[in-house]
Each structure stands twice: as C-alpha cells, then as structure tokens.
Amino acid sequence: MKRRLLTDIELRAQWSRERLDKYYVDDDVMLTPAAMDFIREHGITLCRKEGKGKDSMSMTPVPMRNGKPIYRDAQTGREVDCKGECMTHLRGNLLVSKTHPQIEFRGKLDSLMAEIMEVQILAQEQGQMQIVSDLNELLLFSRQIMAAEVKDEPLAAVSMLGMDSQQIRYHSQQVKKVFGIDHPIPNYQMGRLCVALNHLRTQVREAELCAARAFSYGDSCSRSDLIEGLNRMSSCVYIILCRKLSGYYDRGNRL
C-alpha cells in the first residue's frame, strides 16, 4: 500500500484557517518530522479516521502562555523562551539537544523503517510477495517500538511471523532443526535479496545498540522491552533469510 506523506506546510495551511485541536488522517498517511513538531507545538491531537485503523496517535499537549508555547529543558527543568534549531522535542514541551541519545535512537529507528521498505521493494520486484508480507510485520512492529518510546509507554508483547518472543528465539538458534540447513555464512552468491536481508539484519542490530546506549544506566536499563523487541526483530530477519535459503517460500508457504 502506497503511503501519503503529510507535511507541516499542509498542516499550517489548515490550522491557520480552522485552528483545529484535532486533526484526522487516513491510515495510509505518514507525517514528516516537521509536521510532528508542528502538532506538538500547537497541542494538536492526531487521530486515525474511524474505520481506517484501530490506533490513534495523541501528542502530549504543549502548555501555552499568552498564545506562546512554554518549553522546558528536559535535563534541567528550567523554562526555555524558544526552541532553538539545535533543540528538539523529547515529548510534550520537554526539549533536548538533537544529539541526545534518545533522539539518536529515534533517528536510527526511522532509518531502519526506510531500510525495511527498500528490501520490500526488492522482494516485490523478484515476485517474493510472502517475503514482502513478512517484512511488513517487522515494519509494523518497528512503528510500535517508535510509538512506545515517544509516548513513554510499555511495548506490547513481541509477536511477529506467527511467533512469540521465545518461539522466535528458538527458530533463530535451531536453524538445522527448523530449516534443515546449517547457519548460513553470508556471501554475494546468495543473491541480491539475501544480501539485502543480511544487511537489514545488521541495521536492526545497530538500532538495538542505539537503544542500549540511550536507556542503559550502569547495570540497569529503563527500556529493556524495546531492546528485547529489537533483538527479536533481528532474529526475525535472520529467520526470513533462512526461510529463503532453505526453499521455504517455494514450497507452497503462501500469504
């Protein structure tokens, strides 16, 4: 499904006419980072249209004073007159540097979603529609991770490729038992799609490391749910690779 991009320019135009506090969009709409900033700054609630999707996205409203947003430095708690170009929203009116580890993680997660879609296009071009579908599950799960982090909410239980967290772990570790092949050693002779899947696996692992840097404090971790989710996602990419190499997708395993 082709997704429409909603920019801050379109939002500003409508907001200047109607001053909406809620903005309804179809399920196939994605927002640019600038559009997301505009929504946060103006305390707008973004909702999916009824019948288009079960989820709604709500932003923490930014408090206003005399028609101007009130920002605070997330680390010091002090009030900030305006949002400088080097600052961005952690959530609500809380600002952090654009180099903050959590912002770096969000950027890496954004890049990962773009990478998944690139591999989907390659799979589609090769007629591998079941792989396109399997990757779409990973794409949707990565969006759940993004939403859970931005909203500071728990991540839902891991569920991808028809498996829970423990089943995913088993399938990725017991390749010989499950797929009848040895653990594959990546090489160019696997073909373009398998090489792309292996590259995607490395990108998920990099996102996992970003999460570990952002949420680890000594021996503790504040978002182990996100890190586990990304770990299982990298295992899922590996499972898709093993499925492709073992002929799983050519044996009547269809959508």
Kinemage of the C-alpha trace (Angstrom):
@kinemage 1
@onewidth
@group {chain A} dominant
@subgroup {mainchain}
@vectorlist {calphas} color= white
{ca met a 1} P 0.000 0.000 0.000
{ca lys a 2} L 1.422 3.368 -1.024
{ca arg a 3} L 1.526 5.792 1.913
{ca arg a 4} L 0.800 9.516 1.554
{ca leu a 5} L 3.173 11.997 3.163
{ca leu a 6} L 1.698 14.830 5.232
{ca thr a 7} L 3.928 17.904 5.569
{ca asp a 8} L 3.951 20.776 8.019
{ca ile a 9} L 3.039 23.143 5.159
{ca glu a 10} L -0.310 21.394 4.669
{ca leu a 11} L -0.942 21.340 8.421
{ca arg a 12} L -0.104 25.030 8.817
{ca ala a 13} L -2.463 25.964 5.984
{ca gln a 14} L -5.417 24.149 7.531
{ca trp a 15} L -4.606 25.239 11.094
{ca ser a 16} L -4.453 28.891 10.054
{ca arg a 17} L -7.985 28.583 8.642
{ca glu a 18} L -9.671 26.469 11.323
{ca arg a 19} L -7.426 26.400 14.453
{ca leu a 20} L -8.215 22.702 14.963
{ca asp a 21} L -7.262 20.951 18.192
{ca lys a 22} L -7.717 17.555 16.498
{ca tyr a 23} L -6.545 16.511 13.055
{ca tyr a 24} L -7.947 13.364 11.414
{ca val a 25} L -5.913 11.410 8.879
{ca asp a 26} L -6.347 8.167 6.948
{ca asp a 27} L -4.413 5.068 7.976
{ca asp a 28} L -2.069 5.353 4.967
{ca val a 29} L -0.756 8.792 5.979
{ca met a 30} L 2.759 9.332 7.335
{ca leu a 31} L 3.946 12.625 8.840
{ca thr a 32} L 7.242 14.371 8.228
{ca pro a 33} L 9.332 15.252 11.312
{ca ala a 34} L 8.467 18.931 10.777
{ca ala a 35} L 4.758 18.060 10.752
{ca met a 36} L 5.173 16.139 14.009
{ca asp a 37} L 6.914 19.165 15.567
{ca phe a 38} L 4.069 21.439 14.454
{ca ile a 39} L 1.488 19.137 16.071
{ca arg a 40} L 3.394 19.053 19.356
{ca glu a 41} L 3.962 22.803 19.451
{ca his a 42} L 0.271 23.562 18.945
{ca gly a 43} L -1.127 20.851 21.238
{ca ile a 44} L -2.955 19.115 18.376
{ca thr a 45} L -4.217 15.546 18.773
{ca leu a 46} L -3.635 13.391 15.692
{ca cys a 47} L -6.332 10.728 15.164
{ca arg a 48} L -6.866 7.998 12.624
{ca lys a 49} L -10.210 8.256 10.841
{ca glu a 50} L -12.908 5.873 12.053
{ca gly a 51} L -12.887 2.643 10.108
{ca lys a 52} L -9.404 3.261 8.726
{ca gly a 53} L -7.379 1.883 11.605
{ca lys a 54} L -7.721 0.854 15.224
{ca asp a 55} L -4.984 3.095 16.573
{ca ser a 56} L -4.934 6.781 17.283
{ca met a 57} L -1.855 8.865 17.908
{ca ser a 58} L -2.086 11.517 20.572
{ca met a 59} L 0.635 14.015 21.374
{ca thr a 60} L 1.260 15.417 24.823
{ca pro a 61} L -0.089 18.982 24.563
{ca val a 62} L 2.389 21.825 24.853
{ca pro a 63} L 1.233 24.327 27.521
{ca met a 64} L 0.645 27.839 26.255
{ca arg a 65} L 1.014 31.286 27.829
{ca asn a 66} L -0.276 34.395 26.075
{ca gly a 67} L -0.557 32.441 22.842
{ca lys a 68} L 3.041 31.214 23.006
{ca pro a 69} L 4.236 27.672 23.793
{ca ile a 70} L 6.096 27.132 27.068
{ca tyr a 71} L 9.162 24.924 26.705
{ca arg a 72} L 11.381 23.348 29.336
{ca asp a 73} L 14.848 21.894 29.190
{ca ala a 74} L 14.293 18.177 29.867
{ca gln a 75} L 17.573 17.821 31.742
{ca thr a 76} L 17.484 20.919 33.952
{ca gly a 77} L 13.738 21.585 34.129
{ca arg a 78} L 14.275 25.282 33.517
{ca glu a 79} L 11.908 27.195 31.272
{ca val a 80} L 13.160 28.000 27.773
{ca asp a 81} L 11.953 31.059 25.851
{ca cys a 82} L 12.046 29.419 22.429
{ca lys a 83} L 13.040 26.189 20.731
{ca gly a 84} L 16.430 26.699 19.124
{ca glu a 85} L 17.457 24.912 15.950
{ca cys a 86} L 19.776 22.626 17.956
{ca met a 87} L 16.923 21.508 20.212
{ca thr a 88} L 14.012 19.156 19.593
{ca his a 89} L 11.080 17.628 21.474
{ca leu a 90} L 11.706 14.670 23.727
{ca arg a 91} L 7.969 14.639 24.405
{ca gly a 92} L 5.406 17.354 25.039
{ca asn a 93} L 7.135 20.628 25.879
{ca leu a 94} L 10.355 18.967 27.067
{ca leu a 95} L 13.321 19.862 24.871
{ca val a 96} L 16.666 18.128 24.453
{ca ser a 97} L 19.635 18.521 22.157
{ca lys a 98} L 19.289 16.869 18.759
{ca thr a 99} L 22.349 14.816 19.721
{ca his a 100} L 20.570 13.351 22.776
{ca pro a 101} L 20.832 9.509 22.797
{ca gln a 102} L 17.056 9.046 22.643
{ca ile a 103} L 16.818 11.336 19.623
{ca glu a 104} L 19.673 9.421 18.014
{ca phe a 105} L 17.728 6.207 18.652
{ca arg a 106} L 14.600 7.640 17.037
{ca gly a 107} L 16.630 8.639 14.005
{ca lys a 108} L 18.136 5.170 13.742
{ca leu a 109} L 14.709 3.600 14.055
{ca asp a 110} L 13.427 5.907 11.317
{ca ser a 111} L 16.323 4.806 9.074
{ca leu a 112} L 15.565 1.178 9.876
{ca met a 113} L 11.950 1.541 8.732
{ca ala a 114} L 13.168 3.095 5.486
{ca glu a 115} L 15.555 0.161 5.029
{ca ile a 116} L 12.755 -2.376 5.555
{ca met a 117} L 10.708 -0.712 2.817
{ca glu a 118} L 13.698 -0.754 0.439
{ca val a 119} L 14.039 -4.524 0.913
{ca gln a 120} L 10.278 -4.911 0.432
{ca ile a 121} L 10.570 -3.219 -2.959
{ca leu a 122} L 13.401 -5.571 -3.940
{ca ala a 123} L 11.379 -8.609 -2.825
{ca gln a 124} L 8.349 -7.346 -4.756
{ca glu a 125} L 10.452 -6.915 -7.906
{ca gln a 126} L 11.517 -10.550 -7.582
{ca gly a 127} L 7.940 -11.741 -7.080
{ca gln a 128} L 8.589 -12.753 -3.458
{ca met a 129} L 5.298 -11.466 -2.079
{ca gln a 130} L 5.370 -13.651 1.055
{ca ile a 131} L 8.686 -12.021 1.983
{ca val a 132} L 7.071 -8.621 1.367
{ca ser a 133} L 4.298 -9.632 3.770
{ca asp a 134} L 6.709 -10.995 6.394
{ca leu a 135} L 8.767 -7.805 6.248
{ca asn a 136} L 5.604 -5.773 6.639
{ca glu a 137} L 5.079 -7.405 10.038
{ca leu a 138} L 8.537 -6.179 11.026
{ca leu a 139} L 7.744 -2.707 9.706
{ca leu a 140} L 4.559 -2.523 11.765
{ca phe a 141} L 6.404 -3.754 14.851
{ca ser a 142} L 9.110 -1.115 14.400
{ca arg a 143} L 6.369 1.511 14.361
{ca gln a 144} L 5.053 0.069 17.617
{ca ile a 145} L 8.532 0.457 19.082
{ca met a 146} L 8.673 4.087 17.924
{ca ala a 147} L 5.250 4.847 19.400
{ca ala a 148} L 6.082 3.146 22.714
{ca glu a 149} L 9.297 5.137 23.050
{ca val a 150} L 7.871 8.520 22.047
{ca lys a 151} L 4.800 8.099 24.288
{ca asp a 152} L 6.867 6.560 27.111
{ca glu a 153} L 4.526 3.560 27.179
{ca pro a 154} L 5.283 -0.179 27.524
{ca leu a 155} L 5.845 -2.074 24.294
{ca ala a 156} L 3.217 -4.704 23.521
{ca ala a 157} L 4.285 -8.337 23.729
{ca val a 158} L 6.521 -9.420 20.864
{ca ser a 159} L 4.574 -11.113 18.071
{ca met a 160} L 5.988 -11.471 14.552
{ca leu a 161} L 5.852 -14.120 11.819
{ca gly a 162} L 3.226 -16.001 13.817
{ca met a 163} L 5.567 -16.457 16.781
{ca asp a 164} L 6.055 -15.053 20.252
{ca ser a 165} L 9.391 -13.990 21.730
{ca gln a 166} L 10.517 -17.466 22.825
{ca gln a 167} L 9.484 -19.119 19.555
{ca ile a 168} L 11.392 -16.520 17.553
{ca arg a 169} L 14.476 -17.164 19.658
{ca tyr a 170} L 14.180 -20.926 19.172
{ca his a 171} L 13.752 -20.703 15.382
{ca ser a 172} L 16.744 -18.392 15.008
{ca gln a 173} L 19.004 -20.617 17.124
{ca gln a 174} L 17.879 -24.058 15.921
{ca val a 175} L 18.310 -23.453 12.200
{ca lys a 176} L 19.301 -27.032 11.384
{ca lys a 177} L 16.259 -28.498 13.162
{ca val a 178} L 13.779 -25.942 11.827
{ca phe a 179} L 15.032 -25.327 8.273
{ca gly a 180} L 17.294 -28.285 7.574
{ca ile a 181} L 20.295 -26.106 6.731
{ca asp a 182} L 23.409 -25.001 8.581
{ca his a 183} L 23.643 -21.462 9.918
{ca pro a 184} L 24.312 -19.543 6.691
{ca ile a 185} L 27.541 -17.612 6.218
{ca pro a 186} L 26.655 -14.501 4.162
{ca asn a 187} L 28.279 -14.214 0.740
{ca tyr a 188} L 27.479 -12.493 -2.536
{ca gln a 189} L 26.483 -15.762 -4.225
{ca met a 190} L 23.317 -15.797 -2.117
{ca gly a 191} L 21.899 -13.206 -4.486
{ca arg a 192} L 20.810 -9.611 -4.137
{ca leu a 193} L 17.717 -10.229 -1.987
{ca cys a 194} L 19.519 -12.432 0.549
{ca val a 195} L 22.393 -9.962 0.760
{ca ala a 196} L 19.851 -7.171 1.339
{ca leu a 197} L 18.185 -9.221 4.096
{ca asn a 198} L 21.546 -9.767 5.773
{ca his a 199} L 22.260 -6.039 5.589
{ca leu a 200} L 18.821 -5.345 7.097
{ca arg a 201} L 19.667 -7.699 9.968
{ca thr a 202} L 22.762 -5.623 10.739
{ca gln a 203} L 20.703 -2.422 10.709
{ca val a 204} L 18.306 -3.847 13.294
{ca arg a 205} L 21.265 -4.778 15.490
{ca glu a 206} L 22.607 -1.223 15.193
{ca ala a 207} L 19.211 0.126 16.270
{ca glu a 208} L 19.340 -2.269 19.243
{ca leu a 209} L 22.763 -0.893 20.225
{ca cys a 210} L 21.408 2.674 19.940
{ca ala a 211} L 18.591 1.706 22.299
{ca ala a 212} L 21.068 0.173 24.745
{ca arg a 213} L 23.123 3.384 24.755
{ca ala a 214} L 20.022 5.541 25.198
{ca phe a 215} L 18.398 3.604 28.033
{ca ser a 216} L 21.212 1.876 29.929
{ca tyr a 217} L 22.459 3.385 33.177
{ca gly a 218} L 25.264 1.348 34.683
{ca asp a 219} L 23.869 -2.127 35.320
{ca ser a 220} L 20.230 -1.070 34.868
{ca cys a 221} L 18.113 -0.470 31.784
{ca ser a 222} L 14.930 1.591 31.721
{ca arg a 223} L 13.596 0.192 28.425
{ca ser a 224} L 14.554 -3.474 28.299
{ca asp a 225} L 11.252 -4.070 26.467
{ca leu a 226} L 12.453 -2.030 23.474
{ca ile a 227} L 15.837 -3.737 23.458
{ca glu a 228} L 14.262 -7.193 23.607
{ca gly a 229} L 11.860 -6.228 20.822
{ca leu a 230} L 14.711 -5.142 18.554
{ca asn a 231} L 16.718 -8.242 19.414
{ca arg a 232} L 13.815 -10.447 18.362
{ca met a 233} L 13.311 -8.346 15.229
{ca ser a 234} L 16.904 -9.015 14.138
{ca ser a 235} L 16.221 -12.709 14.756
{ca cys a 236} L 13.129 -12.428 12.549
{ca val a 237} L 15.170 -11.005 9.683
{ca tyr a 238} L 17.573 -13.916 10.114
{ca ile a 239} L 14.625 -16.325 10.061
{ca ile a 240} L 13.362 -14.775 6.812
{ca leu a 241} L 16.857 -15.178 5.347
{ca cys a 242} L 16.968 -18.843 6.420
{ca arg a 243} L 13.482 -19.384 5.022
{ca lys a 244} L 14.610 -18.001 1.669
{ca leu a 245} L 17.793 -20.074 1.540
{ca ser a 246} L 16.027 -23.286 2.611
{ca gly a 247} L 13.334 -23.007 -0.066
{ca tyr a 248} L 10.574 -22.375 2.480
{ca tyr a 249} L 8.959 -19.712 0.296
{ca asp a 250} L 8.994 -22.022 -2.730
{ca arg a 251} L 7.160 -24.916 -1.054
{ca gly a 252} L 3.624 -23.553 -1.065
{ca asn a 253} L 4.025 -21.403 2.048
{ca arg a 254} L 1.830 -18.597 0.840
{ca leu a 255} L 0.143 -15.461 2.163
